[in-house]
Amino acid sequence: MSTAVGTDIPPEAPDAPVSRKKRGTATYVVYGLLAFLVLWAILSFVMAPEVASIDEFKPQNEFGLHPWISLNLGPIDLSINKAVMYLALSSLIAIIFGLMVVRRGLKDKPGDGQNILEVAYEFTEETIARATLPPKMFQRYFPYVATLFIFIAINNIISFIPLPGGEHSAIGWVPDLGLYAATANINVTLALTLCTFLIYNYEGIREHGPFGYLKTFVPGGDIHPVMKAVVFALELMSNILRLVSLSVRLFANLLAGHLLIIMASGFAVLLGSFVGLVAIPFGLFFYFFELVLIAGLQAFIFAMLSGIYIGFAVEHGH
């Protein structure tokens, strides 16, 4: 096909194929998860037994941990249960997602996966690690606080996705879908807190020496010895009580949020009629409030406080 002389208009390619944007792996994963949940909900609804009476409705039972595979090592219970499944699932999501993005290679025009990874990295680096850790501790403990944030955030987020593992099974091989948060288990949050507690006390002793670290609990200046002893006792108690405050804050927020959601949904089913319909908006409000605000916020607070405690432990008094 010829074109007019003196014009810069290129000839149109006949029947040029229309390029379509390829769907990413994350899109197919989401579609697959939605299809799985819909199928499971239909099977559970069709095969579900008769609904229990309101007297038998006990939301706290959803947080019970019955062993799926019993495994005891002396006095230590290492049984596989619902909490272990959620912890393993969170770890796999973080590891597999990171490996998939990195192995594909980082690009100048990032896709959805790389965008998510870069946002998470920049947020943990600038907002958490650099804001709390002193420069000499940054490279050593940035991976730790970043891992804390990502691990807790994923645990919190997937706790709002209905997954098999409910305490009340439907008929036969179809288990019930349920909401559960591993971080609503005090054993999980206490284990994470113990890691932070041991790390910052170790770094404090390593930086100041055993007695020098204890001296950081005493204020400097011309203060009466009795007041120094009182302040030292308070600081020492405050240091130990961080085990409680850090673990219970995360545990209590997730536990309370899930209890509210389960209670609202349970009342909607058990009470029926108008009273049950009124409970639905409350359940949806608590669901989205916890998912949007509490899930990420509690992960941020836990990682931020961990960085602050490490930074304070190695700082010298003024």
Backbone bond lengths (Angstrom), bond angles and torsions (degrees), N, CA, C in turn:
res aa  C-N    CA-C-N  psi(-1)  N-CA   C-N-CA  omega(-1)  CA-C   N-CA-C  phi
1 M - - - 1.467 - - 1.520 108.28 -
2 S 1.306 117.30 130.34 1.460 121.66 -178.29 1.507 110.25 -91.83
3 T 1.334 114.53 156.80 1.463 120.90 178.59 1.506 109.18 -119.75
4 A 1.330 116.36 161.62 1.463 120.75 179.72 1.500 110.34 -67.89
5 V 1.360 115.97 138.95 1.457 121.05 -178.92 1.519 109.54 -71.02
6 G 1.317 115.64 138.59 1.458 120.62 176.51 1.507 114.00 88.54
7 T 1.279 117.45 1.95 1.472 119.64 176.93 1.516 109.10 -106.74
8 D 1.320 114.94 153.63 1.474 121.12 -179.93 1.519 111.93 -101.06
9 I 1.319 116.72 12.61 1.468 118.59 -177.46 1.517 108.35 -81.56
10 P 1.303 118.86 117.83 1.471 120.67 -179.44 1.510 110.01 -72.21
11 P 1.312 115.86 153.33 1.469 119.13 177.98 1.520 110.86 -66.98
12 E 1.313 116.30 144.30 1.460 120.57 178.67 1.523 108.98 -78.53
13 A 1.305 113.93 136.09 1.461 118.70 177.41 1.515 108.93 -76.22
14 P 1.330 117.17 124.95 1.465 119.19 -177.75 1.521 110.71 -69.41
15 D 1.334 113.69 136.12 1.465 120.24 174.94 1.517 112.44 52.27
16 A 1.370 115.92 45.88 1.467 119.17 179.31 1.515 109.69 -68.68
17 P 1.316 117.34 130.84 1.467 119.38 -178.82 1.526 111.13 -67.09
18 V 1.312 115.63 139.99 1.460 120.97 179.00 1.524 109.00 -82.87
19 S 1.329 115.56 121.28 1.477 119.52 -178.99 1.512 109.63 -76.35
20 R 1.307 115.87 138.48 1.453 122.19 178.33 1.515 109.60 -116.77
21 K 1.312 113.09 139.08 1.459 117.93 179.81 1.518 109.97 -71.61
22 K 1.297 115.39 127.46 1.458 119.82 -179.76 1.521 110.34 -72.65
23 R 1.292 114.18 139.02 1.460 118.68 175.89 1.518 109.44 -75.51
24 G 1.325 115.04 138.15 1.451 119.90 179.70 1.517 111.65 -78.56
25 T 1.316 114.54 169.59 1.459 120.10 179.22 1.524 111.11 -62.21
26 A 1.340 116.44 -36.77 1.462 120.03 -178.98 1.525 111.08 -60.98
27 T 1.358 116.57 -36.75 1.462 120.13 179.42 1.515 111.12 -63.80
28 Y 1.335 116.28 -44.55 1.461 119.62 179.42 1.533 111.25 -66.60
29 V 1.322 116.81 -35.16 1.464 119.88 177.61 1.523 110.59 -63.73
30 V 1.336 116.37 -43.11 1.469 120.43 179.29 1.524 110.08 -64.28
31 Y 1.351 117.47 -45.81 1.461 120.60 178.77 1.534 110.92 -60.43
32 G 1.319 115.58 -42.29 1.461 118.84 179.23 1.517 112.34 -64.62
33 L 1.334 116.41 -40.33 1.462 119.94 179.24 1.526 111.06 -65.36
34 L 1.341 116.66 -42.11 1.464 120.08 179.06 1.528 110.91 -63.74
35 A 1.334 116.61 -43.55 1.462 119.98 178.94 1.524 111.01 -62.50
36 F 1.334 115.54 -40.94 1.463 120.44 178.85 1.527 111.26 -62.01
37 L 1.342 116.68 -45.02 1.461 120.91 -178.51 1.521 111.50 -66.32
38 V 1.342 117.27 -39.40 1.460 120.37 178.89 1.525 110.49 -64.67
39 L 1.342 116.38 -45.24 1.460 120.59 179.42 1.518 110.93 -62.05
40 W 1.332 116.04 -43.71 1.465 120.02 -179.04 1.522 111.22 -65.78
41 A 1.354 116.41 -38.94 1.466 119.69 179.31 1.522 110.75 -64.95
42 I 1.360 116.77 -39.39 1.468 119.77 179.35 1.522 110.44 -64.91
43 L 1.328 116.25 -45.69 1.463 119.70 -179.89 1.527 110.93 -62.62
44 S 1.337 116.13 -42.61 1.466 119.44 -179.50 1.520 110.77 -65.41
45 F 1.344 117.19 -37.75 1.467 120.55 -179.01 1.528 110.93 -69.50
46 V 1.339 115.99 -43.54 1.457 120.08 -177.25 1.522 110.98 -68.18
47 M 1.335 115.77 -39.72 1.458 119.92 -173.28 1.514 112.80 -100.03
48 A 1.326 117.44 5.90 1.464 119.88 -175.13 1.513 111.35 -68.27
49 P 1.329 117.06 143.29 1.450 120.27 175.38 1.515 110.87 -74.66
50 E 1.318 115.47 179.20 1.464 120.67 -179.85 1.518 110.55 -62.40
51 V 1.343 116.64 138.86 1.456 121.64 -178.11 1.518 109.78 -65.96
52 A 1.323 115.55 136.41 1.466 120.66 -179.37 1.518 110.45 -68.04
53 S 1.314 115.25 160.72 1.459 120.17 177.59 1.517 109.62 -74.93
54 I 1.332 114.74 166.55 1.455 119.39 -177.84 1.519 112.00 -66.10
55 D 1.349 116.23 -26.01 1.467 119.44 178.75 1.520 111.60 -69.07
56 E 1.343 116.97 -25.32 1.458 121.25 -178.87 1.520 112.51 -93.07
57 F 1.329 116.53 -2.45 1.466 120.39 -178.43 1.520 109.46 -79.44
58 K 1.321 116.64 111.89 1.462 122.57 -178.77 1.529 108.72 -130.74
59 P 1.339 117.31 96.47 1.477 120.17 -177.10 1.522 113.26 -58.15
60 Q 1.320 117.62 -30.40 1.466 119.71 -177.14 1.524 112.15 -64.97
61 N 1.345 116.94 -19.01 1.461 119.08 179.90 1.525 112.42 -66.48
62 E 1.349 116.37 -23.87 1.463 119.47 178.96 1.520 112.24 -66.11
63 F 1.315 117.50 -16.77 1.465 121.40 -179.95 1.527 111.97 -99.44
64 G 1.329 115.79 2.73 1.457 118.76 175.74 1.515 111.47 -70.13
65 L 1.309 116.93 143.98 1.463 121.92 -177.70 1.525 109.51 -117.59
66 H 1.310 115.26 95.49 1.458 120.71 176.17 1.523 108.91 -93.77
67 P 1.327 117.43 132.26 1.471 119.66 -175.95 1.521 112.43 -64.90
68 W 1.329 115.59 130.65 1.457 121.53 172.44 1.528 109.94 -83.73
69 I 1.325 114.91 -41.62 1.469 121.17 175.54 1.523 106.65 -130.43
70 S 1.313 117.50 111.89 1.468 121.28 -177.92 1.519 110.03 -74.12
71 L 1.326 115.36 131.25 1.461 121.47 -179.23 1.520 107.62 -150.26
72 N 1.318 115.79 107.75 1.465 121.22 -178.11 1.522 109.62 -117.84
73 L 1.324 115.22 131.40 1.460 122.12 176.37 1.524 106.87 -113.67
74 G 1.333 115.19 86.53 1.455 119.51 -174.11 1.525 109.37 65.72
75 P 1.337 116.84 -128.32 1.475 119.49 178.70 1.531 113.54 -79.68
76 I 1.340 117.38 -5.90 1.463 121.57 -176.49 1.520 109.55 -92.22
77 D 1.329 115.80 124.83 1.454 121.96 178.97 1.527 109.63 -91.66
78 L 1.334 116.45 111.57 1.462 122.40 179.18 1.525 111.62 -111.21
79 S 1.328 116.53 29.43 1.458 120.83 -176.42 1.530 111.15 -66.00
80 I 1.331 114.53 147.84 1.459 121.35 176.20 1.526 108.34 -84.21
81 N 1.322 116.49 122.60 1.461 121.19 179.77 1.526 109.83 -139.99
82 K 1.317 115.39 -167.88 1.463 120.32 -175.88 1.526 112.01 -62.86
83 A 1.319 117.46 -39.67 1.467 120.39 -179.65 1.521 110.98 -64.49
84 V 1.325 117.25 -40.49 1.461 121.05 178.35 1.526 110.15 -63.40
85 M 1.339 116.74 -39.24 1.464 120.09 178.61 1.526 110.95 -61.67
86 Y 1.328 117.37 -43.81 1.462 120.55 -179.23 1.528 111.35 -67.77
87 L 1.322 117.69 -39.02 1.457 120.85 178.14 1.533 110.66 -65.36
88 A 1.333 116.32 -43.21 1.464 120.16 178.77 1.522 110.85 -65.54
89 L 1.338 116.59 -39.40 1.462 120.16 179.88 1.526 110.93 -65.19
90 S 1.320 117.30 -41.26 1.464 120.56 178.12 1.522 111.13 -63.19
91 S 1.321 116.40 -42.85 1.466 119.93 178.83 1.521 111.20 -63.01
92 L 1.331 117.01 -43.06 1.465 120.51 -179.68 1.528 111.38 -64.74
93 I 1.334 116.99 -40.16 1.462 119.96 179.05 1.520 110.48 -60.54
94 A 1.337 116.60 -47.02 1.463 120.33 -178.65 1.528 111.54 -64.73
95 I 1.318 117.12 -44.59 1.469 121.01 -176.25 1.528 111.44 -69.91
96 I 1.332 116.18 -50.02 1.469 119.69 -176.35 1.523 110.86 -66.12
97 F 1.335 117.29 -41.76 1.458 119.96 179.87 1.529 110.40 -62.01
98 G 1.331 117.34 -45.24 1.461 120.62 179.17 1.514 112.29 -62.72
99 L 1.323 117.19 -43.34 1.463 120.52 -179.89 1.525 111.66 -66.06
100 M 1.321 116.91 -39.34 1.467 119.95 -179.89 1.526 111.06 -62.92
101 V 1.338 116.29 -42.71 1.463 119.41 -178.36 1.525 110.81 -69.17
102 V 1.334 116.89 -44.56 1.465 120.32 -176.11 1.520 111.35 -68.94
103 R 1.318 117.91 -40.69 1.467 120.33 -177.19 1.523 112.45 -69.69
104 R 1.312 117.06 -24.66 1.454 119.44 175.00 1.519 111.78 -74.41
105 G 1.321 116.54 -15.74 1.450 120.63 -179.34 1.511 111.51 91.52
106 L 1.323 115.74 137.46 1.458 121.00 178.61 1.526 109.23 -79.44
107 K 1.309 116.85 132.77 1.456 122.26 -173.48 1.525 110.95 -116.23
108 D 1.360 115.03 157.36 1.460 120.06 176.45 1.523 111.50 -66.57
109 K 1.325 116.49 -34.07 1.457 121.56 174.32 1.525 107.87 -108.91
110 P 1.336 115.57 88.24 1.470 118.61 -172.06 1.521 112.57 -70.25
111 G 1.330 114.52 151.03 1.449 120.36 173.62 1.516 110.61 -86.26
112 D 1.323 115.69 -169.27 1.462 119.85 -177.31 1.527 111.76 -63.22
113 G 1.326 115.96 -43.24 1.464 119.03 -178.33 1.513 112.53 -63.40
114 Q 1.329 116.56 -45.47 1.461 119.72 179.41 1.523 111.03 -65.78
115 N 1.330 117.36 -36.37 1.465 120.17 177.55 1.525 111.38 -61.01
116 I 1.326 116.19 -44.93 1.469 120.29 179.55 1.518 110.29 -62.56
117 L 1.337 116.29 -43.94 1.459 120.48 -178.58 1.526 111.34 -64.93
118 E 1.327 116.82 -41.95 1.463 119.97 -179.73 1.524 111.75 -67.61
119 V 1.329 117.36 -39.32 1.466 120.33 178.05 1.522 110.35 -63.64
120 A 1.331 116.85 -43.67 1.468 120.18 179.35 1.524 110.84 -63.47
121 Y 1.335 116.05 -41.39 1.473 119.82 -179.48 1.531 110.91 -65.30
122 E 1.324 116.53 -48.99 1.469 119.69 -177.69 1.520 111.51 -65.44
123 F 1.322 117.00 -37.17 1.465 119.82 179.92 1.527 111.03 -65.39
124 T 1.330 116.46 -47.25 1.462 118.87 -179.01 1.524 111.50 -68.62
125 E 1.327 116.58 -32.79 1.468 118.84 -179.17 1.526 111.39 -72.17
126 E 1.332 117.12 -52.47 1.462 120.72 -172.86 1.522 112.54 -81.09
127 T 1.323 117.60 -44.93 1.456 121.23 -171.67 1.517 112.89 -84.41
128 I 1.321 117.37 -31.21 1.468 119.83 -176.45 1.523 111.70 -105.66
129 A 1.339 116.84 -61.00 1.469 119.94 -170.41 1.531 112.30 -68.79
130 R 1.319 118.55 -53.10 1.467 120.40 -176.89 1.524 111.77 -69.39
131 A 1.310 117.69 -24.49 1.459 120.69 179.98 1.523 112.53 -80.34
132 T 1.325 118.05 -16.18 1.466 120.25 -174.93 1.531 113.59 -121.52
133 L 1.310 117.19 -36.18 1.459 120.09 -174.82 1.527 110.61 -89.65
134 P 1.336 118.13 135.55 1.470 119.63 173.06 1.527 110.36 -66.65
135 P 1.334 117.92 157.37 1.474 120.54 -175.66 1.526 113.84 -53.54
136 K 1.328 117.43 -37.08 1.466 118.59 -176.93 1.532 112.66 -72.76
137 M 1.350 116.70 -16.48 1.464 121.03 179.79 1.517 112.30 -103.25
138 F 1.325 116.67 -5.81 1.461 119.24 -170.63 1.523 111.74 -64.02
139 Q 1.320 117.63 -54.69 1.464 119.49 -175.91 1.520 112.23 -63.94
140 R 1.305 117.15 -30.82 1.460 119.73 -177.48 1.524 111.59 -75.30
141 Y 1.328 117.61 -38.73 1.464 119.50 -170.63 1.531 114.50 -116.08
142 F 1.321 117.55 1.62 1.466 118.07 171.38 1.529 111.43 -60.13
143 P 1.346 119.93 -44.82 1.474 118.48 176.87 1.518 112.96 -59.31
144 Y 1.329 116.43 -33.64 1.471 118.87 -177.87 1.521 111.43 -68.82
145 V 1.341 117.48 -51.26 1.467 119.23 -177.61 1.534 110.54 -68.07
146 A 1.343 117.52 -32.59 1.462 119.84 176.86 1.525 110.78 -66.38
147 T 1.329 116.16 -41.93 1.464 120.27 177.59 1.514 111.01 -63.80
148 L 1.326 117.41 -41.45 1.465 120.80 177.33 1.523 110.66 -57.50
149 F 1.330 115.87 -49.62 1.458 119.88 -177.35 1.524 111.43 -61.68
150 I 1.329 117.22 -49.21 1.460 120.76 -176.04 1.527 110.70 -66.48
151 F 1.332 117.15 -43.17 1.469 121.06 -177.79 1.526 110.88 -64.29
152 I 1.336 117.18 -46.42 1.464 120.50 -179.15 1.518 110.36 -68.41
153 A 1.340 117.57 -40.56 1.464 120.55 -179.80 1.526 111.21 -62.09
154 I 1.331 117.49 -44.27 1.463 120.12 179.40 1.524 110.20 -64.93
155 N 1.333 117.08 -43.02 1.468 120.33 176.70 1.520 111.36 -57.24
156 N 1.333 116.17 -44.13 1.457 120.00 -178.73 1.524 111.76 -67.35
157 I 1.333 116.53 -40.67 1.467 119.95 -175.79 1.523 111.15 -69.46
158 I 1.334 118.20 -46.00 1.466 119.16 -177.91 1.521 111.53 -70.49
159 S 1.325 117.48 -13.80 1.467 119.25 177.14 1.523 111.58 -69.74
160 F 1.336 118.07 -12.33 1.458 121.81 178.08 1.526 112.03 -101.09
161 I 1.333 116.53 6.38 1.463 121.51 175.21 1.522 108.10 -101.31
162 P 1.331 118.87 121.87 1.475 119.64 179.16 1.525 110.74 -62.44
163 L 1.309 116.23 120.13 1.461 121.78 -179.22 1.530 109.61 -128.36
164 P 1.328 117.75 155.93 1.471 119.46 176.64 1.517 110.17 -61.21
165 G 1.295 115.76 140.24 1.459 120.39 -179.22 1.498 112.77 139.66
166 G 1.351 117.34 8.81 1.454 120.46 176.86 1.517 110.97 -64.32
167 E 1.307 115.56 155.66 1.461 120.28 -176.21 1.531 111.86 -74.60
168 H 1.328 117.46 -24.20 1.462 120.80 -178.17 1.518 108.66 -106.05
169 S 1.303 116.27 107.22 1.458 120.46 -177.84 1.520 110.27 -80.19
170 A 1.330 114.27 148.82 1.458 119.08 171.52 1.528 107.54 -78.47
171 I 1.317 116.99 -151.30 1.461 119.41 -175.80 1.521 110.56 -83.79
172 G 1.327 115.46 133.94 1.456 121.46 171.19 1.505 113.90 62.32
173 W 1.341 115.20 -123.46 1.459 121.17 -170.80 1.513 112.52 -86.72
174 V 1.345 118.73 0.64 1.457 120.63 -177.06 1.527 109.09 -96.10
175 P 1.333 118.64 99.82 1.464 119.56 178.08 1.520 111.40 -75.13
176 D 1.304 115.34 163.36 1.456 120.75 -178.36 1.521 109.82 -80.20
177 L 1.341 115.68 145.77 1.457 120.65 171.79 1.518 108.54 -83.53
178 G 1.304 116.42 140.89 1.457 119.44 -178.46 1.515 111.93 -151.47
179 L 1.319 114.56 163.60 1.464 122.03 174.60 1.517 108.07 -101.02
180 Y 1.317 115.40 131.13 1.470 119.42 178.55 1.519 108.55 -150.71
181 A 1.313 115.67 141.49 1.461 121.36 177.57 1.526 108.95 -118.89
182 A 1.322 115.70 121.48 1.468 118.69 175.58 1.521 110.71 -63.15
183 T 1.337 116.44 -29.81 1.467 120.64 178.34 1.523 111.92 -76.73
184 A 1.344 117.86 -3.07 1.462 121.06 170.77 1.519 111.01 -89.75
185 N 1.326 115.75 11.52 1.467 122.31 175.80 1.526 107.84 -108.77
186 I 1.323 117.26 122.11 1.461 120.99 -174.71 1.517 111.69 -63.51
187 N 1.331 118.25 -26.04 1.465 120.29 178.46 1.528 111.00 -65.59
188 V 1.330 116.71 -38.08 1.461 121.10 -179.93 1.521 110.51 -68.74
189 T 1.330 116.50 -50.50 1.466 119.58 -177.82 1.524 111.66 -66.47
190 L 1.325 116.93 -33.93 1.465 119.68 177.93 1.524 111.27 -68.51
191 A 1.337 116.94 -36.75 1.468 120.02 177.58 1.526 110.71 -64.45
192 L 1.330 117.63 -42.22 1.464 120.64 176.87 1.528 110.57 -64.45
193 T 1.326 116.62 -39.89 1.461 120.36 179.55 1.516 111.41 -66.07
194 L 1.328 117.54 -38.44 1.465 120.76 177.74 1.523 111.35 -60.93
195 C 1.328 117.31 -36.87 1.469 120.02 177.05 1.522 110.20 -60.35
196 T 1.336 116.81 -48.57 1.464 120.75 178.93 1.519 110.97 -63.70
197 F 1.321 117.53 -42.64 1.469 122.40 -178.42 1.530 111.07 -60.39
198 L 1.330 116.66 -46.79 1.462 120.55 -179.45 1.526 111.08 -67.37
199 I 1.330 116.78 -38.75 1.468 120.38 -177.67 1.515 110.98 -65.03
200 Y 1.340 118.29 -51.02 1.472 118.01 -174.01 1.525 112.23 -72.39
201 N 1.335 117.97 -30.38 1.467 118.60 175.28 1.526 111.06 -71.83
202 Y 1.326 116.82 -36.80 1.461 120.16 175.68 1.518 110.74 -62.45
203 E 1.325 117.13 -45.65 1.462 120.11 -179.16 1.535 110.95 -67.25
204 G 1.325 117.19 -34.96 1.465 119.52 176.98 1.518 112.10 -64.49
205 I 1.333 116.80 -43.63 1.470 120.76 177.77 1.522 110.37 -67.79
206 R 1.328 116.42 -38.68 1.469 120.46 -179.97 1.528 111.37 -65.25
207 E 1.328 116.78 -34.21 1.457 121.13 -178.20 1.519 112.48 -80.88
208 H 1.321 117.63 -42.18 1.468 121.30 -172.50 1.521 113.80 -107.48
209 G 1.332 117.88 -15.05 1.452 119.94 -169.96 1.523 109.22 87.74
210 P 1.342 118.16 160.10 1.470 120.02 -176.52 1.526 113.29 -56.79
211 F 1.345 117.40 -51.90 1.466 119.94 -177.49 1.528 110.99 -74.20
212 G 1.301 117.00 -35.89 1.461 119.63 177.14 1.524 112.15 -62.76
213 Y 1.331 115.92 -35.94 1.468 119.18 178.46 1.527 110.66 -67.17
214 L 1.345 116.54 -39.66 1.466 119.10 177.09 1.530 111.16 -66.07
215 K 1.337 116.53 -31.72 1.468 119.34 178.96 1.535 112.02 -66.78
216 T 1.328 117.13 -24.09 1.461 118.61 178.22 1.521 111.99 -68.18
217 F 1.326 116.76 -13.67 1.462 119.95 176.51 1.530 111.81 -82.38
218 V 1.320 115.88 -8.13 1.463 120.54 -177.87 1.523 108.84 -105.52
219 P 1.332 119.78 129.06 1.467 120.94 179.57 1.517 111.27 -69.51
220 G 1.333 116.36 145.38 1.456 120.43 176.78 1.514 111.59 -81.49
221 G 1.294 116.16 -179.94 1.455 120.35 178.33 1.523 112.52 96.00
222 D 1.308 114.22 -179.25 1.465 121.04 -177.57 1.530 108.95 -86.87
223 I 1.320 115.56 87.02 1.465 121.85 -178.57 1.529 108.42 -122.26
224 H 1.314 115.90 144.72 1.466 121.35 -179.60 1.526 109.56 -60.27
225 P 1.344 117.19 139.07 1.470 120.22 -178.76 1.526 113.60 -55.66
226 V 1.331 117.71 -34.46 1.465 119.98 179.90 1.532 110.00 -64.93
227 M 1.342 115.88 -42.15 1.458 119.34 178.92 1.519 111.39 -66.95
228 K 1.350 115.91 -35.74 1.459 118.75 176.34 1.526 110.83 -61.94
229 A 1.339 116.17 -40.33 1.469 119.89 179.35 1.528 110.82 -65.75
230 V 1.338 115.70 -40.13 1.469 119.24 179.40 1.528 110.45 -65.03
231 V 1.338 116.63 -45.99 1.460 120.21 -179.58 1.530 110.43 -64.19
232 F 1.331 116.96 -39.79 1.466 120.34 178.29 1.528 110.96 -60.34
233 A 1.340 116.17 -44.13 1.468 119.77 179.40 1.534 110.97 -63.44
234 L 1.324 116.41 -40.80 1.455 120.04 179.59 1.532 111.73 -66.62
235 E 1.345 115.66 -41.34 1.465 119.29 179.61 1.526 111.42 -66.41
236 L 1.339 115.62 -39.91 1.464 119.56 178.82 1.527 110.56 -64.73
237 M 1.339 115.61 -42.56 1.468 119.40 177.78 1.522 110.79 -64.99
238 S 1.324 116.60 -39.99 1.457 120.30 178.54 1.519 111.33 -62.43
239 N 1.330 116.08 -39.21 1.463 120.70 178.42 1.523 110.83 -61.79
240 I 1.323 117.18 -43.95 1.461 121.04 -178.23 1.528 111.04 -71.19
241 L 1.344 116.34 -38.24 1.458 120.11 -177.83 1.526 112.68 -71.10
242 R 1.324 117.67 -9.85 1.464 118.77 172.87 1.517 111.28 -61.61
243 L 1.326 117.13 -26.80 1.458 120.60 174.60 1.526 110.75 -59.27
244 V 1.321 115.25 -37.42 1.471 119.92 -179.19 1.519 110.89 -80.09
245 S 1.325 116.42 -49.81 1.471 119.20 -173.60 1.530 112.03 -64.14
246 L 1.322 117.24 -42.07 1.457 120.09 -176.63 1.521 111.63 -70.30
247 S 1.321 117.22 -39.69 1.463 120.12 -177.65 1.523 112.02 -78.18
248 V 1.337 117.07 -41.49 1.467 120.16 -175.96 1.523 111.23 -71.24
249 R 1.319 118.29 -32.92 1.473 120.47 -179.85 1.524 110.54 -58.76
250 L 1.322 116.79 -50.11 1.463 120.62 -179.59 1.522 110.73 -67.48
251 F 1.319 116.48 -45.45 1.466 121.54 -178.74 1.526 111.71 -60.80
252 A 1.327 117.29 -48.34 1.463 121.34 -174.25 1.523 111.71 -67.58
253 N 1.331 117.83 -39.58 1.461 120.23 -179.58 1.519 111.98 -64.24
254 L 1.320 117.52 -44.93 1.459 120.25 -179.75 1.519 111.68 -71.02
255 L 1.329 117.25 -38.72 1.461 120.46 179.64 1.522 111.00 -64.50
256 A 1.338 116.72 -47.46 1.462 120.37 -178.57 1.525 111.45 -63.56
257 G 1.340 117.03 -42.06 1.454 119.84 -179.80 1.512 112.39 -62.94
258 H 1.330 117.44 -44.39 1.454 120.08 -179.39 1.526 111.69 -69.67
259 L 1.314 117.27 -34.72 1.464 119.24 176.75 1.520 111.40 -63.06
260 L 1.325 117.35 -41.37 1.461 120.90 178.49 1.525 111.32 -62.87
261 I 1.337 116.00 -42.63 1.464 119.90 -179.82 1.529 110.79 -65.16
262 I 1.340 116.37 -45.13 1.468 120.53 -178.80 1.519 111.01 -65.98
263 M 1.329 116.96 -39.97 1.459 119.77 179.52 1.527 111.31 -65.63
264 A 1.334 117.55 -42.62 1.462 120.43 179.82 1.525 111.14 -64.39
265 S 1.327 117.08 -44.40 1.465 119.92 179.32 1.520 111.34 -67.34
266 G 1.343 116.86 -36.55 1.460 120.62 178.35 1.514 112.44 -65.93
267 F 1.320 116.58 -42.17 1.464 120.08 178.11 1.524 111.02 -65.17
268 A 1.331 116.71 -35.99 1.462 119.91 179.75 1.527 110.93 -62.42
269 V 1.335 117.18 -34.81 1.460 121.18 -179.20 1.528 111.12 -82.34
270 L 1.329 116.94 -44.19 1.460 120.69 -172.45 1.520 112.68 -77.16
271 L 1.321 117.76 -39.53 1.457 119.96 -175.72 1.521 111.91 -79.76
272 G 1.340 117.02 -35.64 1.451 120.46 178.40 1.520 112.78 64.01
273 S 1.319 115.76 -173.02 1.464 124.37 177.95 1.520 111.82 49.17
274 F 1.332 116.82 -144.50 1.468 120.76 -174.40 1.518 112.01 -71.07
275 V 1.332 116.89 -38.62 1.468 120.77 -177.50 1.520 110.37 -62.98
276 G 1.332 116.20 -39.52 1.446 119.46 178.36 1.513 112.72 -67.23
277 L 1.346 116.17 -37.37 1.461 119.55 178.71 1.526 111.82 -65.09
278 V 1.326 116.92 -33.15 1.463 120.59 179.12 1.519 110.97 -64.91
279 A 1.338 117.43 -31.66 1.461 120.70 -177.83 1.524 112.57 -72.62
280 I 1.341 117.61 -22.14 1.468 120.50 -176.61 1.527 112.40 -63.51
281 P 1.360 120.18 -48.98 1.472 118.67 178.49 1.522 113.40 -59.94
282 F 1.330 116.57 -35.59 1.461 119.21 178.07 1.531 110.47 -65.01
283 G 1.326 115.71 -42.66 1.456 118.90 177.98 1.513 112.80 -62.22
284 L 1.340 116.96 -42.64 1.462 120.96 178.03 1.520 111.52 -65.15
285 F 1.331 116.60 -38.04 1.469 119.80 178.66 1.526 110.53 -63.01
286 F 1.327 116.72 -48.95 1.466 119.94 179.95 1.526 110.88 -63.67
287 Y 1.338 116.50 -36.71 1.463 120.25 -178.99 1.522 110.86 -61.84
288 F 1.330 117.05 -53.44 1.466 120.05 -176.67 1.529 111.48 -72.50
289 F 1.322 117.54 -31.97 1.463 120.13 176.91 1.522 110.28 -63.18
290 E 1.318 117.04 -46.42 1.464 121.09 179.40 1.519 111.39 -67.16
291 L 1.343 116.80 -42.57 1.464 120.10 -177.13 1.518 111.94 -67.61
292 V 1.328 117.49 -44.94 1.463 121.42 -174.18 1.523 111.70 -78.17
293 L 1.320 118.02 -42.40 1.462 121.09 -172.82 1.529 113.26 -101.53
294 I 1.313 117.16 -55.17 1.464 120.44 -169.61 1.524 112.69 -70.64
295 A 1.339 117.87 -40.42 1.472 120.75 -175.20 1.520 111.81 -57.68
296 G 1.322 117.17 -53.54 1.465 120.12 -179.66 1.513 113.01 -75.70
297 L 1.338 116.30 -34.90 1.466 119.77 -177.11 1.517 111.89 -64.76
298 Q 1.329 117.30 -42.85 1.466 119.75 -179.36 1.528 111.72 -68.39
299 A 1.327 117.43 -34.02 1.468 119.73 174.80 1.520 110.15 -65.41
300 F 1.330 116.09 -41.85 1.463 120.95 178.30 1.527 111.27 -62.58
301 I 1.322 118.03 -45.55 1.466 121.90 -178.58 1.528 110.60 -63.41
302 F 1.324 117.01 -43.72 1.465 120.19 -179.00 1.522 110.76 -62.47
303 A 1.328 117.49 -47.44 1.470 120.85 -179.85 1.525 111.02 -67.14
304 M 1.328 116.99 -39.85 1.461 120.74 179.55 1.530 111.55 -62.91
305 L 1.327 117.40 -47.04 1.464 120.43 179.76 1.526 111.19 -65.59
306 S 1.310 117.41 -35.13 1.473 119.71 176.82 1.522 110.67 -61.51
307 G 1.349 116.43 -44.49 1.458 120.01 176.95 1.514 112.19 -64.46
308 I 1.330 118.07 -39.04 1.466 121.38 179.15 1.522 110.54 -64.05
309 Y 1.316 117.08 -43.75 1.470 119.95 -179.19 1.528 110.90 -63.73
310 I 1.330 117.52 -39.99 1.465 120.18 178.22 1.526 109.85 -65.83
311 G 1.334 116.70 -42.59 1.463 120.12 -179.69 1.521 112.41 -64.52
312 F 1.329 117.35 -42.60 1.458 120.58 179.43 1.519 112.03 -65.34
313 A 1.333 116.50 -34.60 1.464 119.85 -176.04 1.514 112.49 -66.51
314 V 1.324 118.55 -30.36 1.463 120.60 -176.28 1.530 112.37 -99.21
315 E 1.336 118.18 -6.74 1.449 120.46 -179.69 1.527 109.87 -76.45
316 H 1.337 115.47 147.89 1.454 121.44 177.86 1.525 109.07 -94.09
317 G 1.322 115.98 147.52 1.441 121.18 -179.32 1.512 111.71 -67.74
318 H 1.318 115.33 154.20 1.462 121.28 179.43 1.524 109.27 -111.42
